[in-house]
């Protein structure tokens, strides 16, 4: 459920990011970042039954640059929401499925 900061809603999970059409920015401690299409990331987590809260979701991401350089998966420092265009698009849910989930969320 969204929380409020300075009177504005702040998303706390990938579903809210998708519902509000905000690009998901995953930031590594090395400075690299990935901009993910919110619907694709949420759908990826939803299909696998993973928790989509940002704290839990952080443990599922890793930096490719650090993995290539260090030989191990390094987890990101933060997940943020931005208005930039996404660079990475995963498989998107079909429109019927997305509308069904949104209606269940509203209900």
C-alpha positions in Angstrom: 0.0 0.0 0.0 1.3 3.5 -0.9 2.6 5.7 1.8 2.7 9.5 1.9 5.6 11.9 1.9 5.0 15.6 2.0 1.3 15.0 1.2 2.2 13.0 -2.0 1.7 9.3 -2.6 4.9 7.3 -2.7 4.8 3.8 -4.3 6.1 0.9 -2.1 5.8 -2.0 -4.6 6.2 -2.8 -8.3 2.4 -3.1 -8.8 1.9 0.5 -7.8 4.8 1.6 -10.1 3.0 -0.2 -13.0 -0.4 1.2 -12.1 1.0 4.7 -11.9 3.1 4.2 -15.1 6.4 5.1 -13.4 9.7 3.6 -14.8 11.5 1.4 -12.3 15.2 2.5 -11.8 17.4 -0.1 -10.2 20.7 1.5 -9.0 23.9 -0.5 -8.2 26.5 0.7 -5.8 29.0 0.9 -8.7 26.9 3.6 -10.3 25.3 1.6 -13.0 21.6 1.5 -13.3 18.8 -0.1 -15.3 15.5 1.5 -16.3 12.8 -1.2 -16.4 9.3 -1.0 -18.0 7.1 -1.2 -14.8 4.5 -3.5 -16.3 7.1 -6.0 -17.5 8.9 -6.1 -14.2 5.7 -6.5 -12.2 4.5 -9.3 -14.5 7.8 -11.1 -14.2 7.5 -11.1 -10.4 3.8 -11.9 -10.4 4.2 -15.0 -12.6 6.9 -16.4 -10.3 4.9 -15.6 -7.1 7.7 -13.3 -5.8 7.0 -10.5 -3.3 6.9 -7.2 -5.3 7.6 -4.9 -2.4 10.7 -2.8 -3.1 12.7 -4.3 -0.2 12.1 -7.9 -1.2 12.4 -7.1 -4.9 15.8 -5.6 -4.4 17.1 -9.1 -3.6 16.0 -10.4 -7.0 18.0 -7.9 -9.1 21.7 -7.9 -9.7 24.2 -5.8 -11.6 25.5 -7.3 -14.9 28.6 -5.0 -15.0 29.6 -6.0 -11.5 29.0 -9.7 -12.2 31.1 -9.5 -15.3 33.9 -7.6 -13.5 33.9 -9.4 -10.1 32.5 -12.8 -11.1 29.6 -12.6 -8.6 26.1 -11.1 -8.4 26.0 -7.8 -6.6 22.6 -6.6 -5.3 21.5 -3.0 -6.0 21.6 -0.3 -3.4 18.1 1.1 -4.3 15.0 0.9 -6.4 13.6 4.3 -7.4 10.7 5.4 -9.6 11.4 7.9 -12.4 9.6 9.5 -15.3 12.3 8.6 -17.9 11.8 6.2 -20.8 12.6 2.5 -19.9 15.6 0.9 -21.4 14.7 -2.7 -20.5 11.3 -4.2 -21.4 10.4 -7.7 -20.2 7.4 -9.7 -21.4 4.3 -7.6 -20.7 1.0 -9.0 -19.5 -1.8 -9.1 -22.0 -4.3 -6.4 -21.7 -7.1 -8.6 -20.3 -4.9 -10.0 -17.5 -3.7 -6.5 -16.6 -7.3 -5.1 -16.4 -8.4 -8.1 -14.3 -5.6 -7.5 -11.8 -6.3 -3.7 -11.6 -10.0 -4.3 -11.1 -9.2 -6.7 -8.3 -6.9 -4.1 -6.7 -9.6 -1.4 -6.9 -12.3 -3.7 -5.5 
